[in-house]
Amino acid sequence: MLLWLHILHIYSSCCVLVLASHPGDTVTGSFGSTGGSASGSSSSSQLPFTLPFDRTSFNRVHLSQVAAADTAGGVAFWKLDAGDVYVAMATTSNFVALGMNPSTPSMAGSDIVACHNKNDQIVVRDYMATDYGTPKEDQINDWTVVESGTQQGVVWCVVKRPRTTCDASEDMQIKSDTTSVSFIMAYGLNAQNSELHYHGNNRKFTSYVFNEAVYEATLSEQTSSQQQEESIYTATITSPVSTVSSSTTGEEVCSFHRLPESMRTTNKQHVIGVVQDHVITAAWEKDLTHHTILYACKQDLDTTIPSVTDGGILDCALTWQYCSGDWLSGGTIINDNEGIPVGNYEGGTISVILLRHFYNPNLLSGLQDQNRWRIKYTPQLRPFEPTEINLQTLQLNIPPGRSTVQVYMPSECSQRTGDLMIEQVRFHMHDYGVSGRLRQIRDGKELAPIYDMVAYKRGVTEAFLVVNRELKAGDMLIFECDYENTLSQNIIWGERREDEMCVIALKTKGTDIIIMQSEFDSRDEKYHFACTTAGNKYPGLSLTKSEFEARLAFEQYVPPVCDSASANGLQRFRALPNACPKGYHQPTTAEECQSVHPDKEMGDCLSWGRESPGPVTAPRCFTRTDMDDVFCWKEDGVDESPWGKTLVYCVSDSSPTVTTTEAPTPPPPTTTATTEAPTPPPPTTTATTEAPTPPPPTTTATTTTTTTEAPSSVPKLPIRASVTLTGMTKDAFDASKFIAATAKTMQIKTQDITDVKVVEVEATTTSTRRSLLMTNLEVSFKVAVQNMEQAMEINDRFGDAVEKGLFETNLKEAGITSFTSISAPNLNVSEAQDDTSNPTTEMITTTNTAAPTTTTTTTTTTTTTTTTTTTTTTTTTTTTTTPPPPPPPRTTTISAIKGTANSQVPESGAQFVSALVAMAVAAAIAA
């Protein structure tokens, strides 16, 4: 069994893959430190404009970014006073936005304010990002404009809102000025477009606190008379020098470090301050350092694992195997009356693993990093040690579709803790968790939620969130986890990523209780609870089903009616990954798709995927951010697409329908007299006489095409591919087994994989203390594909399989096991032939009337002659209306014990309580 804290390593280990697979949020920057830069930005370029507002009253640390040509840029400042938060922004574009995220520096979960230039009038809008892509505009706009303007091509604004708002579910509540916040600034890639759109590289972030005096006091190395009296010491941990890989867009580098002997005393000591900065700043200055963290180890790995040495690089996977949860981060702020335990006592921290997470989206080479940690500690113990109460269930059975699991902390448990302050909370689920909330009931009446997380994303929204909520003895808590199970089978509790969890950590002090678990046993019809300490100080609790469920008949909380401080923009469309959420739909006609970008050329991508096996998986109206921000219309596209690096355009259901009296004509295709493959999109038409006409509005078009052509067809052509197997040597590699596992992963035939070659390389990392050589196996091979779309699909599928562990599973099942991790999966998509290399020309013409029930069939025959092929194409188009599918049902599930494969169920309720407590205690001790 493994306690959830041991599993929270996920939030740092998966982020690169999560973000890389969703192009709407490929942010870069430094996490947890500003590196001493006066601007908080590592960019050495100066803004191409003079600040139009007075910045002197704002925080010193801020965000600024200049585009490569040094002609475009953006900047954002912030500050707090007693009641409000202020933001000042300026840009050469027509919108600039600042996101505040209480968790990681990610778009998902960010509270965003944006200033838009609407016909030389500055308007402020309020957004909440629930995922990557275009954020959703808040129903309640809490921001007001203090001052703003446009001058000499610069758009600027100073805006404010209350620190705590009525709209708590969509606004970050700023209850403390000493808590680390991730700030993310972005401005428009298209300087003429004032609506929110994909920002590309026009973004920057940092993680900091509003109260700079608190943080800078921690930075100070001066020793006060009080420090001298208290014997405060400083220990320094320095990472090895590492060169950021230029063969992958993201990586983690870990090193092992013994704490100095003065910290490893048998008597407990307290860490009271931590500062992290960079000794070698080259990678940081190019925004490649995403974040860094120290993980606590209760043993010296260099004495038990031959490959591990003090100060040397090691496999990051060893962190989760031998060490516990995160111990210190660069942004940790420790209150004066608190201390974080350290020392060689039973269960104490005596060594650490230092993890550095790098992003390198542009594959820059030769950039080095070395960071340094200065840790203040004292033998004089502080009054309080932060305590984490873990509220969870170990019994999950999640059905397909949407469902909610409830975990309970009954009033008997809060009687044991007594009155306390819940200072912060942290959510944890796996890939199928989508949202959650912590509810509080007192005297039969529900209070406002302690925290309502409207958008959960594994590994991204898992930081501690400030709540400062009083818990009184006798209160009941209900933690709810919302899941979207996209499988056709139930999901159970487990430590694997494909399993699920439902856990929330409550950070507090003043209690020794750290474990709270709840389950329902369908055999004895009782609810069983564990509410105890690591040493099993308290017995378990049991309540009959009728007795406990009677407590659930409380008066439910009714949210207040909130007023907007400013008008919202009545958001009409968004660009999101995979599919459109409730309240939005993907455009159903070419003109509706064009309406989301009236100033951008829309390509006709109907031919994409025609040669690919299986059903169409491309969306209808979309953009590819890895292909110069391509804007495509594909008439036979699907509502939900698995494609990565793709944003689907979603139009609000309340938007007026785009209608025309006659079929509009999209941009004409390029005419050419050769069969050479041009670059998509739009696909090139050979010697055509008429541009295709789009289908009617508010309808869905089904097209049947019959093609007669010469025997020539598009052959499969090999493109280069590669992947790295860490810790493996040539003699442990089998090419035939690799081909079988890779073909299974890519869902292609084994004969499509050829020319497999392997090269042993030594991954050398130099350290001031030692040098460690680790052998990797670089595998290169070729994959036969028919066109660029198939190449992109295989590339996305391969990358997702590596991220989710499926490729590792397939390799091991095939008999390749002598590797520690997999990195740098890649297909050279640009080598694939263009879809239009097929000389077949398809002409589709559809006419329509305004009545949605009208069906019109038009047949067009076109004969096209080239130097090699004569083609006759007959196209029949049938247009019918298709109503949108109903939303999936939402059910509430209370976990029941039914002898699932992930646990051993005791024979009786009494035995169950005893076993539940024993499992919880064992899990806490193990972590």
LOFI-805484 format. One record per residue (C-alpha): residue in three letters; x, y, z. Coordinates in steps of 0.2 Angstrom, whole numbers, plus 2048, in hexadecimal, padded with zeros to 3 digits. Layout:
N
AlaXYZ/...
This chain:
927
Met800800800/Leu8068127FD/Leu800821805/Trp7FA82F7F9/Leu80983B7FE/His81482E7F7/Ile80B82F7E6/Leu80B8427E5/His81B8427DC/Ile8108417CD/Tyr80D8547CD/Ser81F8577C9/Ser8238487BE/Cys8158497B1/Cys81485B7AE/Val81F85C79F/Leu81584E796/Val80485679B/Leu809867795/Ala812861785/Ser80385877F/His7F8867780/Pro7FE875776/Gly7F388277E/Asp7FF88378D/Thr811880789/Val81788D796/Thr82988F79B/Gly8328987A9/Ser83A8967BA/Phe83088F7C8/Gly8328937DA/Ser83F8A07D7/Thr8428B07CE/Gly8558AE7CE/Gly8588BF7D5/Ser8538C77C5/Ala84B8D87C8/Ser83D8D57BC/Gly83A8C37C1/Ser83C8BF7AE/Ser84C8B77A7/Ser84A8C0796/Ser8598CC793/Ser84F8D5786/Gln8488E678A/Leu8358EA787/Pro8328F2776/Phe82890077E/Thr82990B78E/Leu81D90679C/Pro80E91179B/Phe80990F7AD/Asp8139137BE/Arg81A9027C4/Thr8229087D4/Ser8149037DF/Phe8138F17D8/Asn81E8E27DD/Arg8308E37D7/Val82E8D17D0/His8248D17C0/Leu8228C87AF/Ser8298CF79F/Gln82B8C778E/Val8328CD77D/Ala82F8C376D/Ala83E8BE762/Ala83D8CC757/Asp83D8D9766/Thr82F8E275E/Ala8218DA769/Gly8208D777B/Gly8158D778B/Val8178DB79D/Ala80D8D87AD/Phe80F8DE7BF/Trp8058DB7CF/Lys8028E07E1/Leu7F68DE7F0/Asp7EF8EA7FC/Ala7E48E780B/Gly7D58E3800/Asp7D98E27EE/Val7E58DA7E1/Tyr7EC8E67D4/Val7F38E17C3/Ala7FB8EC7B6/Met7FF8E67A4/Ala8058EC794/Thr8088E4782/Thr80B8E8770/Ser7FD8DC76C/Asn7EA8DE76E/Phe7E88D477E/Val7F38D078D/Ala7EE8C579B/Leu7F58BF7AC/Gly7F08AF7B4/Met7F28AB7C7/Asn7F38997CB/Pro7F38937DD/Ser7FC8837D8/Thr8088807CA/Pro80D88C7BC/Ser8008857B0/Met7F188C7A7/Ala7E587F7AE/Gly7DF8867BE/Ser7E48987BB/Asp7D98A77BF/Ile7DC8B27B1/Val7D98C57AE/Ala7DB8CC79C/Cys7DB8DD795/His7D58DE783/Asn7D68ED776/Lys7C48EE76F/Asn7C58FC762/Asp7D190676D/Gln7C690377C/Ile7CE8F878A/Val7C38EB792/Val7C78E07A0/Arg7C18CE7A0/Asp7C18C07AE/Tyr7C58AE7A9/Met7C889D7B1/Ala7D28907A8/Thr7CC87F7AB/Asp7D787779F/Tyr7E487B791/Gly7DD886783/Thr7D2895784/Pro7CC898796/Lys7BA89A79A/Glu7B48AC79D/Asp7AD8AE7AF/Gln79A8B17B1/Ile79F8BE7BE/Asn7AC8CA7B9/Asp7B58D17C9/Trp7C28DC7C1/Thr7C08EF7BE/Val7CC8FA7B4/Val7D59077BE/Glu7DE90F7AF/Ser7E190979E/Gly7E590F78C/Thr7ED90D77B/Gln7FC917776/Gln809915768/Gly804903765/Val8048FE777/Val7F48F7780/Trp7F58F9793/Cys7EA8F87A2/Val7EA8F87B5/Val7DC8EE7BD/Lys7D78E87CE/Arg7CB8DC7D7/Pro7C88D77E9/Arg7D48CA7F1/Thr7C58BF7F5/Thr7B68BF7EA/Cys7A48B97EA/Asp7A88AE7DB/Ala7B38A27E5/Ser7B28947D8/Glu7B989E7CA/Asp7C58AA7D3/Met7D58A67DD/Gln7D18AC7EF/Ile7E18B57F5/Lys7E08B2808/Ser7F38B380B/Asp8008BE804/Thr80E8B2809/Thr8088A37FF/Ser81189F7EE/Val8078A37DF/Ser80B89F7CD/Phe8098AE7C1/Ile8078AB7AE/Met8088B97A2/Ala8038B878F/Tyr7FF8C3781/Gly7F88C176F/Leu8028B8762/Asn7F78C1755/Ala7F98D3759/Gln7E98D8750/Asn7DE8CC759/Ser7D78D376A/Glu7CE8C276F/Leu7D78B5779/His7E18AA76D/Tyr7F089E76E/His7FE8A8774/Gly80C89D76D/Asn81D8A2775/Asn8168B377B/Arg8158AE78D/Lys81F8AE79D/Phe81D8A87AF/Thr8248A87C1/Ser8208A27D2/Tyr8208AE7E0/Val8178B67EF/Phe80E8C67F0/Asn8178CB800/Glu8288CE7F9/Ala82F8D380A/Val82B8C2812/Tyr8348B9803/Glu8438C5803/Ala8458C3816/Thr8478B1813/Leu8548B5805/Ser85F8BF811/Glu86F8B6817/Gln8718C2825/Thr8718BB837/Ser8678C5844/Ser86A8C4856/Gln85B8B9858/Gln8628AD84C/Gln8738AD855/Glu86A8A9865/Glu86089B85D/Ser86E893855/Ile867894843/Tyr87288B836/Thr87288B823/Ala87587B818/Thr87887C806/Ile87386F7F9/Thr87A8727E7/Ser8748687D8/Pro8808607CB/Val88386A7BC/Ser8778647AE/Thr87586879C/Val863869797/Ser85F85C78A/Ser85C862778/Ser854852772/Thr84485377C/Thr838861781/Gly83885D793/Glu8428527A0/Glu8458507B2/Val85684F7BA/Cys8588487CC/Ser8678487D7/Phe86A8407E9/His87184A7F7/Arg874845809/Leu870853815/Pro87F85A81F/Glu88385182F/Ser87E860839/Met86C85D833/Arg86D84A836/Thr86C84B849/Thr86283E852/Asn85984C85A/Lys84B85484F/Gln84F865848/His84487283E/Val84787982D/Ile84188B82E/Gly84589381D/Val84B88E80C/Val8518977FD/Gln8548907EB/Asp85E8997DE/His8698957CF/Val87C8947CE/Ile87D8917BC/Thr86F89B7B4/Ala8708977A1/Ala86188B7A0/Trp8578967AC/Glu85A8A67A2/Lys85389D793/Asp84389879D/Leu84788579D/Thr8468827AF/His83487E7B4/His83687A7C6/Thr8418717D3/Ile83D8697E3/Leu84585F7F2/Tyr83D84E7F6/Ala840847808/Cys84983680A/Lys84A82C81A/Gln859822815/Asp86A82580C/Leu86781E7FB/Asp87A81E7F7/Thr87C810804/Thr86F8057FD/Ile86F8077EA/Pro8808057E2/Ser87C8117D4/Val8788207DF/Thr88582B7E6/Asp88583B7F1/Gly88384A7E6/Gly8808407D6/Ile87383D7C9/Leu86682F7CB/Asp8578287C3/Cys8488337C9/Ala83D8237CA/Leu84781F7DA/Thr83F82E7E2/Trp82E8277E3/Gln8358167E8/Tyr84081A7F6/Cys83B82C7FC/Ser82B835801/Gly8228447FC/Asp8298567F8/Trp83285D807/Leu83786E801/Ser8348797F2/Gly83C8897EC/Gly82D8937F0/Thr82A88C802/Ile82689980F/Ile827893821/Asn81E89D82E/Asp8278A383D/Asn81F897849/Glu82188883E/Gly82F87C83A/Ile83186D82E/Pro83985E836/Val84A858831/Gly85784C83A/Asn85C83A83C/Tyr84E835848/Glu841828845/Gly83982C834/Gly84383C832/Thr84A843822/Ile85D841820/Ser86084280E/Val85784A7FE/Ile8548477EC/Leu8558587E2/Leu84A8577D3/Arg84B8647C5/His83E8657B7/Phe84386D7A7/Tyr839872798/Asn841875787/Pro83487777A/Asn84087E76D/Leu84D871770/Leu85A87D774/Ser86C875777/Gly87B878782/Leu871881790/Gln87787C7A2/Asp86F87D7B3/Gln87487C7C5/Asn86A8817D3/Arg86D8847E6/Trp8638827F5/Arg86688B806/Ile85D883814/Lys85C88C825/Tyr859880834/Thr85A880847/Pro85A874855/Gln84E88085E/Leu83D878859/Arg82F884854/Pro81E88285D/Phe81687A84E/Glu81A86E840/Pro80E86E831/Thr80385F831/Glu7FA857822/Ile7EA84E825/Asn7E7842817/Leu7D4840813/Gln7D1832807/Thr7C9821802/Leu7D28127FC/Gln7C380A7F5/Leu7BE8117E3/Asn7B38097D6/Ile7B18177C9/Pro7A48137BB/Pro7A68197A9/Gly7A082B7A6/Arg79E8397B3/Ser79D8357C5/Thr7A183B7D7/Val7A98327E5/Gln7A68397F7/Val7B3837805/Tyr7AD83B817/Met7B5842827/Pro7A7840834/Ser7A584B843/Glu7AD83E84E/Cys7BD841845/Ser7BD854847/Gln7B985185A/Arg7CA84885B/Thr7D3856852/Gly7CB86485B/Asp7C9875854/Leu7D7879847/Met7DA884838/Ile7DB87C827/Glu7E888681F/Gln7EB87E80E/Val7E486F805/Arg7EB8657F6/Phe7E185A7EB/His7E784A7E3/Met7DE83E7D6/His7E58367C6/Asp7E18387B4/Tyr7CE8377B5/Gly7CC8447C2/Val7C48547BC/Ser7BF85E7CB/Gly7BC85D7DD/Arg7B68677ED/Leu7B8866800/Arg7A7869809/Gln7A486E81B/Ile79586A825/Arg792872836/Asp78286F841/Gly778868833/Lys77C876827/Glu789876819/Leu795885818/Ala79D88C809/Pro7A987F801/Ile7BB880808/Tyr7C187E7F7/Asp7B887B7E6/Met7C58757D9/Val7BB8777C9/Ala7C98717BE/Tyr7D58637C4/Lys7E385D7BA/Arg7EF84F7C0/Gly8008567C3/Val7FB8687C0/Thr7EF86E7CD/Glu7F68647DC/Ala7FF8727E6/Phe7F98777F7/Leu7EB8847F6/Val7E8891804/Val7D789080C/Asn7D989581E/Arg7C988D824/Glu7C5889836/Leu7C087883A/Lys7B687684A/Ala7B4866854/Gly7A485E84E/Asp7A586483C/Met7A385782E/Leu7AE85881E/Ile7A985080D/Phe7B684F800/Glu7AF84C7EE/Cys7B98467DF/Asp7B18487CE/Tyr7B783C7C0/Glu7B583A7AE/Asn7B88287AA/Thr7BA827797/Leu7BD814798/Ser7B0806796/Gln7B47FE7A6/Asn7B58047B9/Ile7C480B7C0/Ile7CA8067D1/Trp7D580D7DF/Gly7E880A7DC/Glu7F98117DB/Arg7FB80F7C8/Arg7F781E7BD/Glu7E98147B4/Asp7E18127C6/Glu7D98207D0/Met7DA8297E0/Cys7D08357EA/Val7DB83E7F7/Ile7DC8507FF/Ala7E985680B/Leu7E4862818/Lys7F386C81E/Thr7F1872830/Lys7FA871841/Gly7F586D853/Thr7F085B850/Asp7F984A84F/Ile7EB842844/Ile7F1840832/Ile7E683282B/Met7D3833827/Gln7CB82681C/Ser7BA821819/Glu7B2812810/Phe7A180A80F/Asp79F7F7811/Ser7907F0808/Arg7917E0812/Asp78E7E7823/Glu7857F781D/Lys791802827/Tyr79C810824/His7AE80E82B/Phe7BA81C82F/Ala7CC81D833/Cys7D082D83D/Thr7E182B845/Thr7F482E847/Ala80382683F/Gly80581C84F/Asn7F281684F/Lys7EE82085E/Tyr7DB81F85B/Pro7CF810857/Gly7C5810847/Leu7B3816846/Ser7A380D83F/Leu79281483C/Thr78380B834/Lys77D810823/Ser76D818829/Glu776821838/Phe78382982D/Glu77882D81E/Ala76C836829/Arg77A84382C/Leu77B846819/Ala76984E81A/Phe77185F81E/Glu76C870817/Gln776872808/Tyr780882804/Val77988E7F8/Pro7858997EF/Pro7828AC7F0/Val77D8B67E1/Cys78C8C07DB/Asp78D8D07D2/Ser7998D47C4/Ala7A58E37C6/Ser7A68E57B3/Ala79D8DE7A4/Asn7A38CD79D/Gly7A78CB78A/Leu7998BD787/Gln7A78B1781/Arg7A28A9770/Phe7AF89C76D/Arg7BE893775/Ala7CC88976E/Leu7CF879779/Pro7D7868777/Asn7CE858772/Ala7BB85D773/Cys7AF86B778/Pro7A886C78A/Lys79686E78E/Gly78E87E788/Tyr79A87E778/His79A875768/Gln7A687375A/Pro7A187C74A/Thr79787273E/Thr79987C72E/Ala7A8884726/Glu7A1896728/Glu79E89373B/Cys7B088D73C/Gln7B789C732/Ser7AD8A773E/Val7B88A374D/His7C78AA743/Pro7C08B6736/Asp7D18BE732/Lys7DA8AD730/Glu7DB8A2721/Met7D2892724/Gly7D988271B/Asp7CE875714/Cys7D586571C/Leu7C8859716/Ser7D584D70F/Trp7DE84B720/Gly7DD839725/Arg7D6832715/Glu7E4825714/Ser7E5821726/Pro7DE81172D/Gly7CF811738/Pro7C281F73B/Val7C583173A/Thr7CC83974A/Ala7CF84B745/Pro7C485974B/Arg7BA86473F/Cys7C0875744/Phe7D187674B/Thr7E387D74C/Arg7F387374D/Thr80087D757/Asp80E872751/Met80B87773F/Asp80C88A73F/Asp7FB88C748/Val7F2884739/Phe7DF888739/Cys7D587A731/Trp7C387572C/Lys7C086272A/Glu7AE85F725/Asp7AE84D72B/Gly7B785073B/Val7B284974C/Asp7AB85275C/Glu7B884A767/Ser7CA848761/Pro7D983F769/Trp7E584A760/Gly7F385276A/Lys7FA863765/Thr7E986875F/Leu7DC875765/Val7CA872760/Tyr7C088275D/Cys7B0882768/Val7A288E765/Ser796893773/Asp78488B771/Ser77D89C775/Ser7868A5767/Pro77C8AA758/Thr77C89D749/Val7878A273A/Thr77B8A272B/Thr77D8A8719/Thr7718A870B/Glu77D89F700/Ala78C894703/Pro79C89F706/Thr7AC89A6FE/Pro7BB897709/Pro7CD89D703/Pro7D08966F2/Pro7DC8876F1/Thr7ED8896E9/Thr7EE8836D7/Thr7FD8796D1/Ala80286F6C2/Thr80D8626CB/Thr80A8536D6/Glu8178596E3/Ala8118596F5/Pro80F86B6FC/Thr80E86F70E/Pro7FD86E716/Pro7F187571A/Pro7E7879710/Pro7E986A704/Thr7ED86F6F3/Thr7E186B6E5/Thr7E88676D4/Ala7E18716C5/Thr7D08746CC/Thr7C48806C6/Glu7B98846D5/Ala7BC8866E8/Pro7B287A6F3/Thr7A38816FB/Pro79F87E70D/Pro790875714/Pro78187E71B/Pro78088672D/Thr77987D73C/Thr77B86C733/Thr78685D733/Ala78C857722/Thr78F84571D/Thr79984370D/Thr79B833703/Thr7A88346F6/Thr7AB8276E8/Thr7BC8286DF/Thr7C281F6CF/Glu7D58226CC/Ala7E481A6C4/Pro7EC80B6CE/Ser7F98176D6/Ser7F681B6E9/Val7FF8236F7/Pro80D8176FD/Lys81381770F/Leu82381F711/Pro82F81D720/Ile83382C72B/Arg84082C739/Ala83B82974B/Ser84582775B/Val84382476E/Thr84F82277C/Leu84F814789/Thr85881A799/Gly86480E7A2/Met865801794/Thr8737F978A/Lys8747F2779/Asp8757E077F/Ala8647E1788/Phe85C7E7778/Asp8527DC76C/Ala84C7E575B/Ser83E7D9757/Lys8377DB769/Phe8387EE767/Ile82F7EE757/Ala8217E375E/Ala81F7EF76D/Thr8207FF763/Ala8147F9755/Lys8087F4763/Thr80A80576B/Met80880F75B/Gln7FA804755/Ile802800744/Lys8097F073C/Thr81A7E9741/Gln8207EA72F/Asp81D7FD72F/Ile82C7FE73B/Thr83D7FC733/Asp850800735/Val8517FF748/Lys86280574E/Val869807760/Val877812766/Glu87D811778/Val88182377F/Glu888828790/Ala87D835798/Thr88B83F7A1/Thr88684B7AF/Thr8958557B7/Ser8948597C9/Thr8A08637D4/Arg89F8547E0/Arg8A08457D3/Ser89C8407C2/Leu8908327BE/Leu88E8297AD/Met87E8217A8/Thr87B817799/Asn86C81A78E/Leu86681277E/Glu86181D770/Val856813764/Ser853819752/Phe847812746/Lys83B816737/Val828815737/Ala81F814726/Val810820725/Gln805825717/Asn80383871B/Met807846727/Glu7F6843730/Gln7FA831734/Ala80C836739/Met804843745/Glu7F883674C/Ile80682974F/Asn811836757/Asp80383C763/Arg7FF82A767/Phe81182676A/Gly814835776/Asp804831780/Ala80981F782/Val81A824789/Glu812830794/Lys80582479B/Gly81181579D/Leu80980B78F/Phe81880A784/Glu822804794/Thr8157F7797/Asn8167F1785/Leu8297F0785/Lys8297E6795/Glu81C7DA78F/Ala8267D777F/Gly8357D378A/Ile83F7E378A/Thr8417E879C/Ser8537EE79F/Phe84F80079F/Thr84A80D7AD/Ser84081A7A3/Ile83C81F792/Ser83E83178A/Ala83F83B77A/Pro832831770/Asn83183A75F/Leu82B83874D/Asn832844740/Val82184873A/Ser82885572D/Glu82F847723/Ala81D84071F/Gln81684370E/Asp80885070C/Asp7F684A70C/Thr7F48526FB/Ser8028476F3/Asn7F383C6ED/Pro7EE8436DC/Thr7DC83F6DF/Thr7D28506DF/Glu7C18506E8/Met7B585E6E5/Ile7A78616F1/Thr79986D6EE/Thr78A86E6FA/Thr77B87A6F9/Asn76F87D707/Thr76088670C/Ala75D88F71D/Ala751881723/Pro75B87572E/Thr74F866729/Thr753868716/Thr75E85B70E/Thr76785F6FE/Thr7718536F4/Thr77D85A6E6/Thr78884F6DB/Thr7978566D2/Thr7A284D6C6/Thr7B48546C3/Thr7C184D6B7/Thr7D28526BB/Thr7E284E6B0/Thr7F484F6B6/Thr8048486AF/Thr8028376B7/Thr7F08346BC/Thr7DE8366B6/Thr7D18376C3/Thr7BE8386C3/Thr7B683D6D3/Thr7A483C6D7/Thr79F8446E7/Thr78E8426F0/Thr78A84D6FF/Thr77B84A70A/Thr778857717/Thr76D854726/Thr76B85B738/Thr772852746/Pro76D857758/Pro77B858765/Pro77D848770/Pro77684A782/Pro78384D790/Pro78983D799/Pro77F8397A9/Arg78783E7BA/Thr7868337C8/Thr78C8337DA/Thr7958237E0/Ile79881F7F2/Ser7A78127F3/Ala7A28017F8/Ile7AD7F27FC/Lys7A97E47F1/Gly7BA7DA7F1/Thr7C27E37E2/Ala7D37DE7DC/Asn7DC7EC7E4/Ser7D97E77F7/Gln7D67D9803/Val7C57DB80B/Pro7C37D581D/Glu7B57C9822/Ser7AC7D582E/Gly7A97E7832/Ala7B37E6841/Gln7C27DE838/Phe7C07EB82B/Val7C27FA837/Ser7D17F283E/Ala7D87EE82D/Leu7D4800827/Val7DD808835/Ala7EC7FC833/Met7ED800820/Ala7ED812823/Val7FA812830/Ala805807826/Ala803812817/Ala808822822/Ile817819829/Ala81C813817/Ala81C825811/
